[in-house]
Amino acid sequence: MADDGNTIRDTSRDTRRAGQAGRDAGRETRDATREGTKARRGPRPSLTTQQVVRAGMDIADAEGLGAVSMGRIAAALGVSTMALYRYVSGKDELLTLMLDLALGDVEEATTQDAARDEPAASGTPHWRRSLERWARRQLGLARRRPWVMQLTRNGSALGPNRATFIERGLAALADTPLTWAERTEVIGRLSLHLLSEGSLLAAMELQPRAAAVGASADDAAQHPALVDYDTLLRRLIDPVRHPNLTEALDSGAFESPTEVEPGYDPDFGLRLFLDGVAALVTRAEARSAG
């Protein structure tokens, strides 16, 4: 679809500008993601910014993003709410730091994965193994910490660790003959795929949690892919006019999962995407050889 193509191209251009955006956001967030904090007026701080941010992450992990507030964090840390403003300027900065620190944890794990990397017996190229690790770690984060996808969709500020993620994606393609434009297109479009797939995984995780605690539908992060299309389509189709759709429905292909099941394969779309990248790399190799 033309509109989707424009969106993808715009996103890819945004990816190219991420280095500058990361530097701009980094001026505000870099110190906060370290153990130390900036000196501020008043009594000597008894906490670090990272402790404050981690407390917010713990609350989001246990109860969802809607439960995170400066008051809740202060209570968890045993300080007054006003004391938190020595470390963060407000909730918006707190959420930005929570997202960036969560990405930093995944970046560290991805680095450890890369250190253990060994060429696959099947001869899978390095670029593909690297992008698979990069993508799967992000999908794992969406499942483990679904609130991260809510912050990502809401356009939280770009922080240093988010820029590092883009850097790692581009680095995976460094040994291929792809041009810089092609590499950024690949990473931009793969990022869109991961955003979509991650949002679905997060919604799958949040729905049963929300139902268990009686949370609102908004906090459950409803996803279009979780709509009961099987029931809706059966009300609309005519077997004569829609024979293929009828057969697909009868096969159970439109039955929507309501939770992450063992048979659900989030890697299916990833494999399809990387197969396409492999074809692009092959054409680029032929171009370089010619």
C-alpha distance (Angstrom), angle and dihedral (degrees) to the residues before:
residue distance angle dihedral
M1 . . .
A2 3.79 . .
D3 3.78 95.6 .
D4 3.80 91.4 51.1
G5 3.80 89.8 49.9
N6 3.79 91.1 53.1
T7 3.79 90.3 48.6
I8 3.79 91.3 51.4
R9 3.79 92.5 48.1
D10 3.79 90.8 48.5
T11 3.80 90.6 49.3
S12 3.78 90.7 49.6
R13 3.79 90.6 51.9
D14 3.79 88.5 49.5
T15 3.80 88.3 53.1
R16 3.83 89.9 55.5
R17 3.78 89.6 53.9
A18 3.81 93.3 47.4
G19 3.78 93.3 96.2
Q20 3.80 91.5 63.0
A21 3.83 91.6 41.1
G22 3.76 90.1 50.9
R23 3.80 91.5 51.8
D24 3.81 91.1 49.7
A25 3.81 93.6 48.5
G26 3.76 91.0 41.3
R27 3.80 91.5 66.9
E28 3.81 87.3 65.9
T29 3.81 101.5 35.5
R30 3.81 109.4 30.4
D31 3.80 97.0 82.0
A32 3.76 91.8 42.6
T33 3.80 93.9 59.1
R34 3.79 91.6 55.6
E35 3.77 125.0 79.6
G36 3.79 93.4 -107.3
T37 3.77 126.7 69.6
K38 3.75 136.1 -152.3
A39 3.75 116.3 -90.3
R40 3.76 112.0 -100.2
R41 3.75 134.2 -177.2
G42 3.77 119.2 -92.4
P43 3.81 133.6 41.6
R44 3.76 119.8 -7.8
P45 3.85 107.2 -82.2
S46 3.80 114.9 -108.1
L47 3.82 94.2 -165.0
T48 3.78 137.5 46.2
T49 3.77 127.3 -126.0
Q50 3.77 89.3 -114.6
Q51 3.81 90.9 57.4
V52 3.80 89.9 52.5
V53 3.80 91.9 48.5
R54 3.81 92.9 45.7
A55 3.80 89.8 52.4
G56 3.80 89.2 55.0
M57 3.80 90.0 49.0
D58 3.80 91.4 51.0
I59 3.80 91.0 53.4
A60 3.82 91.8 47.4
D61 3.82 90.5 48.8
A62 3.79 92.7 51.6
E63 3.81 103.1 36.0
G64 3.79 109.2 11.0
L65 3.77 134.1 -101.6
G66 3.79 93.5 -70.3
A67 3.79 90.6 66.1
V68 3.81 93.4 58.8
S69 3.80 113.8 104.6
M70 3.76 136.3 144.9
G71 3.80 88.7 -112.0
R72 3.81 93.5 53.2
I73 3.78 92.0 48.5
A74 3.80 92.1 47.9
A75 3.80 90.6 51.9
A76 3.80 91.6 48.7
L77 3.81 90.9 51.9
G78 3.78 95.6 41.6
V79 3.80 96.6 -119.6
S80 3.77 136.0 109.4
T81 3.78 119.9 -87.3
M82 3.80 91.2 -117.5
A83 3.81 90.0 55.4
L84 3.81 89.5 66.6
Y85 3.80 91.2 65.4
R86 3.79 88.8 72.7
Y87 3.80 86.1 70.5
V88 3.80 106.5 31.4
S89 3.79 130.9 23.0
G90 3.79 93.4 -134.9
K91 3.78 145.9 -49.4
D92 3.81 94.8 -59.3
E93 3.79 91.6 58.6
L94 3.80 90.2 43.1
L95 3.82 92.1 55.4
T96 3.81 91.4 46.8
L97 3.80 90.0 52.4
M98 3.81 92.3 45.9
L99 3.80 90.3 55.1
D100 3.78 93.7 45.3
L101 3.80 93.6 47.4
A102 3.82 91.4 49.0
L103 3.81 88.8 52.4
G104 3.79 89.3 47.4
D105 3.81 90.2 56.6
V106 3.80 90.3 52.0
E107 3.79 92.0 45.7
E108 3.80 89.6 54.7
A109 3.82 91.0 49.9
T110 3.82 90.9 48.1
T111 3.80 89.6 52.1
Q112 3.80 89.4 53.4
D113 3.81 90.1 49.1
A114 3.79 90.6 52.3
A115 3.80 91.5 51.3
R116 3.81 88.9 57.8
D117 3.79 94.0 45.5
E118 3.78 117.4 132.2
P119 3.80 126.7 178.6
A120 3.76 108.9 -94.3
A121 3.79 117.9 -114.0
S122 3.80 88.3 -121.6
G123 3.79 90.7 61.1
T124 3.81 95.0 -112.6
P125 3.82 105.8 178.4
H126 3.79 120.2 -110.7
W127 3.81 94.1 -115.6
R128 3.81 91.2 57.5
R129 3.79 95.3 46.5
S130 3.81 89.0 49.0
L131 3.81 94.5 50.1
E132 3.81 91.3 45.6
R133 3.81 90.7 54.9
W134 3.80 90.5 44.5
A135 3.80 92.7 50.9
R136 3.79 98.5 40.8
R137 3.77 93.0 51.4
Q138 3.80 89.4 54.3
L139 3.81 92.4 48.2
G140 3.79 89.0 48.1
L141 3.79 89.5 53.9
A142 3.82 90.7 51.8
R143 3.79 89.9 54.1
R144 3.80 95.9 42.8
R145 3.80 96.9 40.8
P146 3.82 107.8 21.8
W147 3.81 91.4 173.9
V148 3.81 87.6 72.5
M149 3.80 89.5 68.4
Q150 3.80 90.7 50.6
L151 3.80 90.1 55.3
T152 3.80 92.0 45.0
R153 3.81 92.2 51.6
N154 3.79 90.7 46.8
G155 3.80 90.4 59.5
S156 3.79 99.3 -113.4
A157 3.79 112.6 -171.3
L158 3.78 118.7 -78.8
G159 3.80 109.9 -106.0
P160 3.82 133.7 -168.9
N161 3.80 95.4 -93.4
R162 3.79 91.7 50.6
A163 3.80 89.3 54.2
T164 3.81 88.7 48.6
F165 3.79 88.8 55.9
I166 3.80 90.1 57.4
E167 3.79 89.8 47.2
R168 3.81 91.0 53.9
G169 3.78 91.6 50.1
L170 3.79 92.0 52.4
A171 3.81 91.0 44.7
A172 3.81 89.7 57.9
L173 3.80 88.7 64.4
A174 3.82 95.8 44.1
D175 3.82 94.9 105.9
T176 3.80 94.9 48.6
P177 3.82 124.1 93.0
L178 3.81 90.8 -121.4
T179 3.79 115.8 128.6
W180 3.80 119.7 -117.4
A181 3.79 89.1 -105.5
E182 3.81 90.6 53.7
R183 3.80 92.9 46.4
T184 3.78 93.2 51.9
E185 3.82 90.1 46.1
V186 3.81 89.9 52.8
I187 3.81 93.9 48.4
G188 3.81 92.9 43.1
R189 3.79 93.3 51.3
L190 3.78 93.8 41.7
S191 3.81 88.2 51.5
L192 3.80 89.2 54.2
H193 3.79 89.9 51.4
L194 3.80 91.3 49.7
L195 3.81 91.1 47.8
S196 3.80 90.0 53.7
E197 3.80 96.1 42.8
G198 3.80 92.3 41.7
S199 3.81 91.2 51.8
L200 3.79 89.7 53.3
L201 3.81 93.0 48.8
A202 3.81 90.4 47.5
A203 3.81 91.7 50.5
M204 3.80 90.1 49.7
E205 3.78 89.8 53.7
L206 3.81 95.5 43.8
Q207 3.81 99.0 49.3
P208 3.81 98.1 68.2
R209 3.81 91.1 39.6
A210 3.80 91.3 51.9
A211 3.80 92.1 47.2
A212 3.81 90.7 51.0
V213 3.81 93.8 55.2
G214 3.80 97.6 32.0
A215 3.81 93.7 -113.2
S216 3.78 122.8 170.8
A217 3.79 123.7 -93.0
D218 3.79 90.3 -110.8
D219 3.79 91.9 58.0
A220 3.80 88.8 48.7
A221 3.82 88.3 63.6
Q222 3.80 98.2 -135.4
H223 3.80 113.2 -142.0
P224 3.84 126.3 -156.5
A225 3.81 90.7 -130.9
L226 3.82 89.4 62.7
V227 3.80 93.7 59.2
D228 3.81 112.2 116.3
Y229 3.81 95.7 -109.4
D230 3.80 91.1 163.5
T231 3.79 92.0 66.8
L232 3.80 95.1 37.6
L233 3.79 95.4 49.5
R234 3.79 93.9 46.8
R235 3.80 87.7 61.4
L236 3.80 91.8 53.5
I237 3.77 109.6 37.2
D238 3.79 130.6 92.0
P239 3.83 112.4 -153.1
V240 3.81 89.8 -141.7
R241 3.81 95.4 51.6
H242 3.81 95.5 34.2
P243 3.81 107.0 35.0
N244 3.82 95.1 150.2
L245 3.78 93.3 46.7
T246 3.80 90.0 48.3
E247 3.79 91.8 52.1
A248 3.81 91.5 47.5
L249 3.80 90.7 51.5
D250 3.80 92.1 47.9
S251 3.79 89.6 52.0
G252 3.81 90.4 56.9
A253 3.82 93.2 -115.9
F254 3.81 92.5 136.3
E255 3.77 97.0 49.0
S256 3.81 103.3 122.6
P257 3.79 120.2 -138.0
T258 3.79 113.2 -128.8
E259 3.80 94.9 -163.7
V260 3.78 138.9 20.5
E261 3.79 103.1 -76.9
P262 3.82 128.5 -170.6
G263 3.80 90.2 -111.9
Y264 3.79 94.7 53.2
D265 3.80 110.8 104.6
P266 3.82 115.3 -161.5
D267 3.81 88.0 174.3
F268 3.81 92.5 67.6
G269 3.80 93.5 82.4
L270 3.80 90.6 40.8
R271 3.81 91.5 54.8
L272 3.80 90.9 48.8
F273 3.78 90.7 50.8
L274 3.81 94.9 47.1
D275 3.80 90.8 47.4
G276 3.79 86.1 59.4
V277 3.81 91.3 48.6
A278 3.82 88.8 50.6
A279 3.80 89.4 55.8
L280 3.81 89.8 49.0
V281 3.83 91.1 50.6
T282 3.81 90.6 49.1
R283 3.80 91.1 53.3
A284 3.79 90.2 47.5
E285 3.83 90.7 51.6
A286 3.81 89.6 51.7
R287 3.80 89.6 48.1
S288 3.80 91.2 51.7
A289 3.81 92.4 46.9
G290 3.78 91.9 49.9
